[in-house]
């Protein structure tokens, strides 16, 4: 019973610390008072979640564009190579 109780206390302290750190960072990012952030925590979490989703969508779109450009570049390089040429690898010493 003692281990369970001490584990619950540690979990509660960790959760409280996480909430406080989040509120502190959100307060510095938005310029609002930390008390205002804590009192509106559900709204703050929703806004952070929406901002994170937006940033992830933008990053994924940029990644897809970069991958498509790189794939097109590789295809252009492959089409430009002559057939009688040996394939070039980055590590020619280890090609068997």
Biopython code that builds the backbone (N, CA, C, O; Angstrom):
import numpy as np
from Bio.PDB.StructureBuilder import StructureBuilder

atoms = [
    (1, "UNK", "N", (0.827, -1.193, 0.000)),
    (1, "UNK", "CA", (0.000, 0.000, 0.000)),
    (1, "UNK", "C", (0.870, 1.255, 0.000)),
    (1, "UNK", "O", (0.518, 2.266, -0.607)),
    (2, "UNK", "N", (1.999, 1.177, 0.683)),
    (2, "UNK", "CA", (2.892, 2.322, 0.764)),
    (2, "UNK", "C", (3.496, 2.660, -0.590)),
    (2, "UNK", "O", (3.633, 3.831, -0.942)),
    (3, "UNK", "N", (3.862, 1.616, -1.358)),
    (3, "UNK", "CA", (4.441, 1.852, -2.690)),
    (3, "UNK", "C", (3.414, 2.482, -3.620)),
    (3, "UNK", "O", (3.746, 3.361, -4.416)),
    (4, "UNK", "N", (2.193, 2.040, -3.522)),
    (4, "UNK", "CA", (1.126, 2.585, -4.350)),
    (4, "UNK", "C", (0.893, 4.054, -4.018)),
    (4, "UNK", "O", (0.743, 4.891, -4.908)),
    (5, "UNK", "N", (0.864, 4.351, -2.719)),
    (5, "UNK", "CA", (0.643, 5.726, -2.275)),
    (5, "UNK", "C", (1.789, 6.633, -2.697)),
    (5, "UNK", "O", (1.559, 7.743, -3.177)),
    (6, "UNK", "N", (3.027, 6.165, -2.522)),
    (6, "UNK", "CA", (4.176, 6.993, -2.914)),
    (6, "UNK", "C", (4.229, 7.157, -4.441)),
    (6, "UNK", "O", (4.618, 8.215, -4.935)),
    (7, "UNK", "N", (3.841, 6.119, -5.183)),
    (7, "UNK", "CA", (3.779, 6.223, -6.645)),
    (7, "UNK", "C", (2.736, 7.231, -7.084)),
    (7, "UNK", "O", (2.955, 7.985, -8.032)),
    (8, "UNK", "N", (1.592, 7.248, -6.392)),
    (8, "UNK", "CA", (0.535, 8.204, -6.719)),
    (8, "UNK", "C", (0.996, 9.628, -6.412)),
    (8, "UNK", "O", (0.697, 10.556, -7.163)),
    (9, "UNK", "N", (1.720, 9.797, -5.316)),
    (9, "UNK", "CA", (2.238, 11.126, -4.970)),
    (9, "UNK", "C", (3.238, 11.590, -6.023)),
    (9, "UNK", "O", (3.183, 12.738, -6.466)),
    (10, "UNK", "N", (4.151, 10.709, -6.427)),
    (10, "UNK", "CA", (5.132, 11.069, -7.449)),
    (10, "UNK", "C", (4.456, 11.407, -8.773)),
    (10, "UNK", "O", (4.846, 12.359, -9.450)),
    (11, "UNK", "N", (3.458, 10.639, -9.136)),
    (11, "UNK", "CA", (2.720, 10.905, -10.369)),
    (11, "UNK", "C", (2.009, 12.255, -10.293)),
    (11, "UNK", "O", (2.001, 13.009, -11.266)),
    (12, "UNK", "N", (1.418, 12.558, -9.152)),
    (12, "UNK", "CA", (0.757, 13.844, -8.963)),
    (12, "UNK", "C", (1.736, 15.007, -9.029)),
    (12, "UNK", "O", (1.434, 16.043, -9.623)),
    (13, "UNK", "N", (2.909, 14.842, -8.421)),
    (13, "UNK", "CA", (3.929, 15.888, -8.483)),
    (13, "UNK", "C", (4.419, 16.096, -9.912)),
    (13, "UNK", "O", (4.613, 17.232, -10.346)),
    (14, "UNK", "N", (4.616, 15.009, -10.637)),
    (14, "UNK", "CA", (5.068, 15.114, -12.027)),
    (14, "UNK", "C", (4.014, 15.813, -12.881)),
    (14, "UNK", "O", (4.347, 16.661, -13.709)),
    (15, "UNK", "N", (2.748, 15.463, -12.683)),
    (15, "UNK", "CA", (1.668, 16.097, -13.450)),
    (15, "UNK", "C", (1.555, 17.574, -13.108)),
    (15, "UNK", "O", (1.378, 18.408, -13.995)),
    (16, "UNK", "N", (1.655, 17.898, -11.828)),
    (16, "UNK", "CA", (1.591, 19.296, -11.409)),
    (16, "UNK", "C", (2.735, 20.106, -11.970)),
    (16, "UNK", "O", (2.553, 21.244, -12.401)),
    (17, "UNK", "N", (3.925, 19.511, -11.963)),
    (17, "UNK", "CA", (5.091, 20.195, -12.524)),
    (17, "UNK", "C", (4.914, 20.413, -14.020)),
    (17, "UNK", "O", (5.240, 21.482, -14.535)),
    (18, "UNK", "N", (4.402, 19.413, -14.716)),
    (18, "UNK", "CA", (4.184, 19.538, -16.158)),
    (18, "UNK", "C", (3.177, 20.645, -16.464)),
    (18, "UNK", "O", (3.371, 21.419, -17.401)),
    (19, "UNK", "N", (2.113, 20.721, -15.683)),
    (19, "UNK", "CA", (1.106, 21.762, -15.895)),
    (19, "UNK", "C", (1.712, 23.138, -15.634)),
    (19, "UNK", "O", (1.468, 24.082, -16.385)),
    (20, "UNK", "N", (2.502, 23.247, -14.567)),
    (20, "UNK", "CA", (3.113, 24.532, -14.244)),
    (20, "UNK", "C", (4.100, 24.960, -15.332)),
    (20, "UNK", "O", (4.103, 26.121, -15.740)),
    (21, "UNK", "N", (4.930, 24.040, -15.800)),
    (21, "UNK", "CA", (5.895, 24.365, -16.857)),
    (21, "UNK", "C", (5.156, 24.772, -18.135)),
    (21, "UNK", "O", (5.544, 25.731, -18.802)),
    (22, "UNK", "N", (4.092, 24.040, -18.471)),
    (22, "UNK", "CA", (3.296, 24.404, -19.650)),
    (22, "UNK", "C", (2.721, 25.807, -19.497)),
    (22, "UNK", "O", (2.795, 26.619, -20.419)),
    (23, "UNK", "N", (2.146, 26.088, -18.323)),
    (23, "UNK", "CA", (1.540, 27.400, -18.096)),
    (23, "UNK", "C", (2.592, 28.498, -18.153)),
    (23, "UNK", "O", (2.337, 29.583, -18.676)),
    (24, "UNK", "N", (3.758, 28.221, -17.623)),
    (24, "UNK", "CA", (4.825, 29.216, -17.651)),
    (24, "UNK", "C", (5.261, 29.515, -19.095)),
    (24, "UNK", "O", (5.422, 30.677, -19.466)),
    (25, "UNK", "N", (5.449, 28.483, -19.893)),
    (25, "UNK", "CA", (5.855, 28.670, -21.285)),
    (25, "UNK", "C", (4.760, 29.348, -22.097)),
    (25, "UNK", "O", (5.040, 30.217, -22.922)),
    (26, "UNK", "N", (3.535, 28.957, -21.865)),
    (26, "UNK", "CA", (2.408, 29.556, -22.587)),
    (26, "UNK", "C", (2.262, 31.029, -22.209)),
    (26, "UNK", "O", (1.952, 31.870, -23.053)),
    (27, "UNK", "N", (2.492, 31.329, -20.929)),
    (27, "UNK", "CA", (2.423, 32.699, -20.459)),
    (27, "UNK", "C", (3.479, 33.566, -21.132)),
    (27, "UNK", "O", (3.193, 34.687, -21.551)),
    (28, "UNK", "N", (4.691, 33.051, -21.233)),
    (28, "UNK", "CA", (5.747, 33.833, -21.875)),
    (28, "UNK", "C", (5.519, 33.951, -23.381)),
    (28, "UNK", "O", (5.907, 34.952, -23.985)),
    (29, "UNK", "N", (4.899, 32.947, -23.991)),
    (29, "UNK", "CA", (4.645, 32.987, -25.436)),
    (29, "UNK", "C", (3.512, 33.946, -25.791)),
    (29, "UNK", "O", (3.560, 34.616, -26.823)),
    (30, "UNK", "N", (2.495, 34.010, -24.938)),
    (30, "UNK", "CA", (1.331, 34.834, -25.252)),
    (30, "UNK", "C", (1.350, 36.188, -24.553)),
    (30, "UNK", "O", (0.610, 37.090, -24.945)),
    (31, "UNK", "N", (2.179, 36.347, -23.527)),
    (31, "UNK", "CA", (2.227, 37.598, -22.790)),
    (31, "UNK", "C", (1.138, 37.728, -21.742)),
    (31, "UNK", "O", (0.983, 38.786, -21.132)),
    (32, "UNK", "N", (0.387, 36.668, -21.532)),
    (32, "UNK", "CA", (-0.661, 36.694, -20.509)),
    (32, "UNK", "C", (-0.092, 36.285, -19.162)),
    (32, "UNK", "O", (0.954, 35.641, -19.087)),
    (33, "UNK", "N", (-0.776, 36.658, -18.116)),
    (33, "UNK", "CA", (-0.384, 36.293, -16.759)),
    (33, "UNK", "C", (-0.505, 34.777, -16.568)),
    (33, "UNK", "O", (-1.394, 34.143, -17.135)),
    (34, "UNK", "N", (0.388, 34.212, -15.774)),
    (34, "UNK", "CA", (0.366, 32.762, -15.571)),
    (34, "UNK", "C", (-0.932, 32.323, -14.899)),
    (34, "UNK", "O", (-1.416, 31.220, -15.150)),
    (35, "UNK", "N", (-1.494, 33.173, -14.051)),
    (35, "UNK", "CA", (-2.777, 32.861, -13.412)),
    (35, "UNK", "C", (-3.898, 32.788, -14.428)),
    (35, "UNK", "O", (-4.786, 31.941, -14.322)),
    (36, "UNK", "N", (-3.860, 33.679, -15.417)),
    (36, "UNK", "CA", (-4.884, 33.669, -16.467)),
    (36, "UNK", "C", (-4.760, 32.400, -17.309)),
    (36, "UNK", "O", (-5.761, 31.814, -17.722)),
    (37, "UNK", "N", (-3.527, 31.990, -17.552)),
    (37, "UNK", "CA", (-3.317, 30.759, -18.326)),
    (37, "UNK", "C", (-3.849, 29.567, -17.550)),
    (37, "UNK", "O", (-4.533, 28.712, -18.115)),
    (38, "UNK", "N", (-3.538, 29.502, -16.249)),
    (38, "UNK", "CA", (-3.996, 28.371, -15.435)),
    (38, "UNK", "C", (-5.512, 28.357, -15.280)),
    (38, "UNK", "O", (-6.121, 27.288, -15.252)),
    (39, "UNK", "N", (-6.125, 29.531, -15.178)),
    (39, "UNK", "CA", (-7.582, 29.561, -15.003)),
    (39, "UNK", "C", (-8.319, 29.178, -16.284)),
    (39, "UNK", "O", (-9.459, 28.718, -16.231)),
    (40, "UNK", "N", (-7.682, 29.362, -17.416)),
    (40, "UNK", "CA", (-8.294, 29.001, -18.705)),
    (40, "UNK", "C", (-7.559, 27.822, -19.338)),
    (40, "UNK", "O", (-7.395, 27.771, -20.557)),
    (41, "UNK", "N", (-7.125, 26.894, -18.523)),
    (41, "UNK", "CA", (-6.289, 25.794, -19.004)),
    (41, "UNK", "C", (-6.925, 24.977, -20.127)),
    (41, "UNK", "O", (-6.228, 24.689, -21.100)),
    (42, "UNK", "N", (-8.189, 24.588, -20.061)),
    (42, "UNK", "CA", (-8.755, 23.818, -21.186)),
    (42, "UNK", "C", (-8.705, 24.573, -22.511)),
    (42, "UNK", "O", (-8.393, 23.992, -23.549)),
    (43, "UNK", "N", (-9.015, 25.876, -22.473)),
    (43, "UNK", "CA", (-8.968, 26.676, -23.697)),
    (43, "UNK", "C", (-7.531, 26.804, -24.193)),
    (43, "UNK", "O", (-7.269, 26.721, -25.393)),
    (44, "UNK", "N", (-6.609, 27.004, -23.264)),
    (44, "UNK", "CA", (-5.190, 27.120, -23.621)),
    (44, "UNK", "C", (-4.698, 25.829, -24.269)),
    (44, "UNK", "O", (-3.989, 25.866, -25.275)),
    (45, "UNK", "N", (-5.070, 24.697, -23.696)),
    (45, "UNK", "CA", (-4.660, 23.408, -24.265)),
    (45, "UNK", "C", (-5.251, 23.204, -25.652)),
    (45, "UNK", "O", (-4.580, 22.683, -26.543)),
    (46, "UNK", "N", (-6.506, 23.611, -25.840)),
    (46, "UNK", "CA", (-7.149, 23.484, -27.152)),
    (46, "UNK", "C", (-6.430, 24.353, -28.178)),
    (46, "UNK", "O", (-6.178, 23.915, -29.300)),
    (47, "UNK", "N", (-6.096, 25.601, -27.785)),
    (47, "UNK", "CA", (-5.391, 26.495, -28.701)),
    (47, "UNK", "C", (-4.008, 25.937, -29.051)),
    (47, "UNK", "O", (-3.584, 25.987, -30.206)),
    (48, "UNK", "N", (-3.311, 25.405, -28.044)),
    (48, "UNK", "CA", (-1.990, 24.820, -28.299)),
    (48, "UNK", "C", (-2.101, 23.625, -29.234)),
    (48, "UNK", "O", (-1.269, 23.431, -30.120)),
    (49, "UNK", "N", (-3.138, 22.832, -29.022)),
    (49, "UNK", "CA", (-3.357, 21.664, -29.866)),
    (49, "UNK", "C", (-3.629, 22.074, -31.307)),
    (49, "UNK", "O", (-3.096, 21.474, -32.240)),
    (50, "UNK", "N", (-4.460, 23.098, -31.484)),
    (50, "UNK", "CA", (-4.763, 23.574, -32.831)),
    (50, "UNK", "C", (-3.522, 24.149, -33.505)),
    (50, "UNK", "O", (-3.302, 23.930, -34.696)),
    (51, "UNK", "N", (-2.710, 24.886, -32.742)),
    (51, "UNK", "CA", (-1.487, 25.462, -33.287)),
    (51, "UNK", "C", (-0.498, 24.355, -33.668)),
    (51, "UNK", "O", (0.161, 24.430, -34.705)),
    (52, "UNK", "N", (-0.406, 23.337, -32.823)),
    (52, "UNK", "CA", (0.480, 22.215, -33.123)),
    (52, "UNK", "C", (0.025, 21.486, -34.383)),
    (52, "UNK", "O", (0.849, 21.125, -35.222)),
    (53, "UNK", "N", (-1.277, 21.268, -34.519)),
    (53, "UNK", "CA", (-1.804, 20.588, -35.708)),
    (53, "UNK", "C", (-1.507, 21.400, -36.963)),
    (53, "UNK", "O", (-1.120, 20.845, -37.992)),
    (54, "UNK", "N", (-1.691, 22.718, -36.876)),
    (54, "UNK", "CA", (-1.419, 23.598, -38.016)),
    (54, "UNK", "C", (0.064, 23.530, -38.395)),
    (54, "UNK", "O", (0.402, 23.419, -39.573)),
    (55, "UNK", "N", (0.934, 23.595, -37.404)),
    (55, "UNK", "CA", (2.375, 23.523, -37.669)),
    (55, "UNK", "C", (2.770, 22.178, -38.262)),
    (55, "UNK", "O", (3.612, 22.120, -39.159)),
    (56, "UNK", "N", (2.178, 21.105, -37.776)),
    (56, "UNK", "CA", (2.482, 19.772, -38.300)),
    (56, "UNK", "C", (2.003, 19.637, -39.743)),
    (56, "UNK", "O", (2.696, 19.048, -40.573)),
    (57, "UNK", "N", (0.829, 20.176, -40.048)),
    (57, "UNK", "CA", (0.321, 20.135, -41.424)),
    (57, "UNK", "C", (1.235, 20.908, -42.369)),
    (57, "UNK", "O", (1.525, 20.456, -43.477)),
    (58, "UNK", "N", (1.689, 22.086, -41.916)),
    (58, "UNK", "CA", (2.591, 22.886, -42.747)),
    (58, "UNK", "C", (3.920, 22.162, -42.960)),
    (58, "UNK", "O", (4.455, 22.149, -44.069)),
    (59, "UNK", "N", (4.444, 21.564, -41.899)),
    (59, "UNK", "CA", (5.711, 20.846, -42.011)),
    (59, "UNK", "C", (5.578, 19.634, -42.935)),
    (59, "UNK", "O", (6.489, 19.340, -43.709)),
    (60, "UNK", "N", (4.456, 18.937, -42.856)),
    (60, "UNK", "CA", (4.241, 17.785, -43.727)),
    (60, "UNK", "C", (4.149, 18.225, -45.187)),
    (60, "UNK", "O", (4.681, 17.555, -46.072)),
    (61, "UNK", "N", (3.479, 19.341, -45.440)),
    (61, "UNK", "CA", (3.362, 19.845, -46.811)),
    (61, "UNK", "C", (4.730, 20.235, -47.365)),
    (61, "UNK", "O", (5.044, 19.933, -48.517)),
    (62, "UNK", "N", (5.537, 20.901, -46.553)),
    (62, "UNK", "CA", (6.885, 21.271, -46.978)),
    (62, "UNK", "C", (7.719, 20.021, -47.247)),
    (62, "UNK", "O", (8.462, 19.971, -48.227)),
    (63, "UNK", "N", (7.601, 19.021, -46.392)),
    (63, "UNK", "CA", (8.323, 17.767, -46.581)),
    (63, "UNK", "C", (7.909, 17.047, -47.854)),
    (63, "UNK", "O", (8.753, 16.521, -48.580)),
    (64, "UNK", "N", (6.604, 17.026, -48.125)),
    (64, "UNK", "CA", (6.129, 16.381, -49.353)),
    (64, "UNK", "C", (6.652, 17.102, -50.595)),
    (64, "UNK", "O", (7.063, 16.464, -51.564)),
    (65, "UNK", "N", (6.634, 18.454, -50.557)),
    (65, "UNK", "CA", (7.165, 19.208, -51.697)),
    (65, "UNK", "C", (8.657, 18.937, -51.889)),
    (65, "UNK", "O", (9.117, 18.758, -53.017)),
    (66, "UNK", "N", (9.409, 18.908, -50.794)),
    (66, "UNK", "CA", (10.849, 18.656, -50.889)),
    (66, "UNK", "C", (11.114, 17.252, -51.418)),
    (66, "UNK", "O", (12.025, 17.056, -52.222)),
    (67, "UNK", "N", (10.328, 16.279, -50.977)),
    (67, "UNK", "CA", (10.500, 14.907, -51.460)),
    (67, "UNK", "C", (10.178, 14.807, -52.944)),
    (67, "UNK", "O", (10.874, 14.113, -53.685)),
    (68, "UNK", "N", (9.128, 15.495, -53.384)),
    (68, "UNK", "CA", (8.765, 15.461, -54.800)),
    (68, "UNK", "C", (9.853, 16.120, -55.648)),
    (68, "UNK", "O", (10.188, 15.628, -56.726)),
    (69, "UNK", "N", (10.406, 17.237, -55.158)),
    (69, "UNK", "CA", (11.491, 17.894, -55.893)),
    (69, "UNK", "C", (12.719, 17.001, -55.968)),
    (69, "UNK", "O", (13.359, 16.908, -57.015)),
    (70, "UNK", "N", (13.044, 16.353, -54.880)),
    (70, "UNK", "CA", (14.223, 15.473, -54.857)),
    (70, "UNK", "C", (14.010, 14.266, -55.772)),
    (70, "UNK", "O", (14.927, 13.845, -56.478)),
    (71, "UNK", "N", (12.802, 13.716, -55.755)),
    (71, "UNK", "CA", (12.503, 12.584, -56.629)),
    (71, "UNK", "C", (12.617, 12.994, -58.098)),
    (71, "UNK", "O", (13.151, 12.241, -58.912)),
    (72, "UNK", "N", (12.122, 14.169, -58.435)),
    (72, "UNK", "CA", (12.218, 14.661, -59.812)),
    (72, "UNK", "C", (13.685, 14.872, -60.194)),
    (72, "UNK", "O", (14.082, 14.578, -61.322)),
    (73, "UNK", "N", (14.478, 15.376, -59.266)),
    (73, "UNK", "CA", (15.901, 15.578, -59.527)),
    (73, "UNK", "C", (16.612, 14.245, -59.774)),
    (73, "UNK", "O", (17.440, 14.130, -60.678)),
    (74, "UNK", "N", (16.284, 13.258, -58.971)),
    (74, "UNK", "CA", (16.896, 11.935, -59.144)),
    (74, "UNK", "C", (16.488, 11.334, -60.480)),
    (74, "UNK", "O", (17.318, 10.749, -61.177)),
    (75, "UNK", "N", (15.222, 11.473, -60.841)),
    (75, "UNK", "CA", (14.764, 10.951, -62.132)),
    (75, "UNK", "C", (15.471, 11.644, -63.291)),
    (75, "UNK", "O", (15.836, 10.994, -64.270)),
    (76, "UNK", "N", (15.668, 12.958, -63.189)),
    (76, "UNK", "CA", (16.403, 13.684, -64.238)),
    (76, "UNK", "C", (17.837, 13.178, -64.329)),
    (76, "UNK", "O", (18.368, 13.028, -65.430)),
    (77, "UNK", "N", (18.461, 12.918, -63.205)),
    (77, "UNK", "CA", (19.833, 12.418, -63.210)),
    (77, "UNK", "C", (19.899, 11.018, -63.819)),
    (77, "UNK", "O", (20.820, 10.709, -64.574)),
    (78, "UNK", "N", (18.926, 10.181, -63.490)),
    (78, "UNK", "CA", (18.918, 8.824, -64.034)),
    (78, "UNK", "C", (18.665, 8.830, -65.529)),
    (78, "UNK", "O", (19.258, 8.034, -66.258)),
    (79, "UNK", "N", (17.802, 9.706, -65.997)),
    (79, "UNK", "CA", (17.521, 9.794, -67.429)),
    (79, "UNK", "C", (18.714, 10.354, -68.187)),
    (79, "UNK", "O", (18.913, 10.024, -69.356)),
    (80, "UNK", "N", (19.506, 11.193, -67.542)),
    (80, "UNK", "CA", (20.652, 11.802, -68.191)),
    (80, "UNK", "C", (21.868, 10.891, -68.258)),
    (80, "UNK", "O", (22.770, 11.137, -69.058)),
    (81, "UNK", "N", (21.918, 9.857, -67.450)),
    (81, "UNK", "CA", (23.057, 8.940, -67.461)),
    (81, "UNK", "C", (23.067, 8.113, -68.745)),
    (81, "UNK", "O", (22.015, 7.744, -69.268)),
    (82, "UNK", "N", (24.234, 7.836, -69.228)),
    (82, "UNK", "CA", (24.368, 6.973, -70.409)),
    (82, "UNK", "C", (24.301, 5.524, -69.978)),
    (82, "UNK", "O", (24.685, 5.185, -68.858)),
    (83, "UNK", "N", (23.814, 4.669, -70.862)),
    (83, "UNK", "CA", (23.635, 3.262, -70.520)),
    (83, "UNK", "C", (24.956, 2.522, -70.356)),
    (83, "UNK", "O", (25.036, 1.598, -69.546)),
    (84, "UNK", "N", (26.000, 2.899, -71.102)),
    (84, "UNK", "CA", (27.262, 2.168, -71.019)),
    (84, "UNK", "C", (28.123, 2.609, -69.836)),
    (84, "UNK", "O", (29.194, 2.048, -69.603)),
    (85, "UNK", "N", (27.673, 3.576, -69.117)),
    (85, "UNK", "CA", (28.428, 4.067, -67.978)),
    (85, "UNK", "C", (28.190, 3.174, -66.768)),
    (85, "UNK", "O", (27.075, 2.695, -66.558)),
    (86, "UNK", "N", (29.240, 2.946, -65.967)),
    (86, "UNK", "CA", (29.069, 2.167, -64.748)),
    (86, "UNK", "C", (28.253, 2.976, -63.756)),
    (86, "UNK", "O", (28.391, 4.197, -63.683)),
    (87, "UNK", "N", (27.409, 2.308, -62.997)),
    (87, "UNK", "CA", (26.632, 3.051, -62.002)),
    (87, "UNK", "C", (27.572, 3.610, -60.936)),
    (87, "UNK", "O", (28.497, 2.932, -60.490)),
    (88, "UNK", "N", (27.327, 4.828, -60.545)),
    (88, "UNK", "CA", (28.164, 5.457, -59.535)),
    (88, "UNK", "C", (27.489, 5.312, -58.182)),
    (88, "UNK", "O", (26.309, 5.618, -58.014)),
    (89, "UNK", "N", (28.267, 4.842, -57.232)),
    (89, "UNK", "CA", (27.766, 4.725, -55.873)),
    (89, "UNK", "C", (28.610, 5.610, -54.984)),
    (89, "UNK", "O", (29.751, 5.920, -55.327)),
    (90, "UNK", "N", (28.078, 6.018, -53.856)),
    (90, "UNK", "CA", (28.842, 6.875, -52.985)),
    (90, "UNK", "C", (30.060, 6.172, -52.397)),
    (90, "UNK", "O", (31.042, 6.830, -52.053)),
    (91, "UNK", "N", (30.014, 4.840, -52.275)),
    (91, "UNK", "CA", (31.119, 4.093, -51.686)),
    (91, "UNK", "C", (31.599, 3.079, -52.730)),
    (91, "UNK", "O", (31.192, 1.917, -52.696)),
    (92, "UNK", "N", (32.448, 3.506, -53.644)),
    (92, "UNK", "CA", (32.864, 2.631, -54.731)),
    (92, "UNK", "C", (33.841, 1.564, -54.259)),
    (92, "UNK", "O", (33.921, 0.508, -54.887)),
    (93, "UNK", "N", (34.578, 1.785, -53.195)),
    (93, "UNK", "CA", (35.549, 0.818, -52.713)),
    (93, "UNK", "C", (34.891, -0.454, -52.191)),
    (93, "UNK", "O", (35.517, -1.513, -52.196)),
    (94, "UNK", "N", (33.651, -0.371, -51.744)),
    (94, "UNK", "CA", (33.011, -1.498, -51.113)),
    (94, "UNK", "C", (31.991, -2.192, -51.983)),
    (94, "UNK", "O", (31.327, -3.124, -51.529)),
    (95, "UNK", "N", (31.851, -1.765, -53.215)),
    (95, "UNK", "CA", (30.919, -2.403, -54.126)),
    (95, "UNK", "C", (31.519, -3.719, -54.588)),
    (95, "UNK", "O", (32.646, -3.752, -55.082)),
    (96, "UNK", "N", (30.784, -4.786, -54.433)),
    (96, "UNK", "CA", (31.272, -6.112, -54.797)),
    (96, "UNK", "C", (30.763, -6.483, -56.154)),
    (96, "UNK", "O", (31.062, -7.570, -56.649)),
]
sb = StructureBuilder()
sb.init_structure("model")
sb.init_model(0)
sb.init_chain("A")
sb.init_seg("    ")
for serial, (resi, resn, name, xyz) in enumerate(atoms, 1):
    if name == "N":
        sb.init_residue(resn, " ", resi, " ")
    sb.init_atom(name, np.array(xyz, "f"), 0.0, 1.0, " ", f" {name:<3s}", serial, name[0])
structure = sb.get_structure()
